Amino acid sequence: MDAAEPNANAQPAPLQSRSYRITVDDGRESFYALSIEDAEREHAWLMSDTVVALENMV
């Protein structure tokens, strides 16, 4: 398990983002979602349906 405190000497890995259109209820409803991932760590990701682009989160 990773420590909760950031390592001052570590260089952060670049994040990747992917967008998805998710359809539910046999196609009657759909919404857009954004996944933000650290490609070097399998369990380091965030998915949200509240943002449109990674650049808009700044």
N, C-alpha and C positions, 0 to 999 in steps of 0.2 A: 504494500500500500504506500502511496506517495504521501509525503509530509504536506501539511496544510500551509506551511510557510514557504514562500518562494525562495529559490536558491539564487542569490545575487550574482553568482558566477556563471550560471547557466544561460545559454542563448536560447530564447524561445523559438520553437519550431514554427514555421509559417502555417497558418491555418488554411484549410480548404473549405469552400462552401458549395453546396448543391441545393438547387431548388426542386420542389416536387409539387405536382398537382395531385391531390389525394381525393379520390371519389368514393363515396359511401352510399348506402341505401340503394343498391342496384343502379347507381348512376344518377339518382335524383338530387343528390347534394355533392358538392365538391368544394375544396378550399386549397389554398396554396400554403406550403410550408417551406422552411429553410433549415438545412442541416449545416452546422458548423463543426468541423472535425480537425483533430490533430492526427495526421496520417501516420505518425510514428507510434501512437499509443491507441490500441484497439478500443479501450474503454473511455477515451476522452472525446466526447461529442455532445452536442446540444442540438435539439430540434425544437423549433418554435413555429407556431402559425401566426405570430404577431408581428413579424418583421418581413420586409420585402427584400432587402439586400444587405449584405455585410457592411457595405460602405455607409448605410444609413444608421448604423448602431453607434457611431462615434458621437 
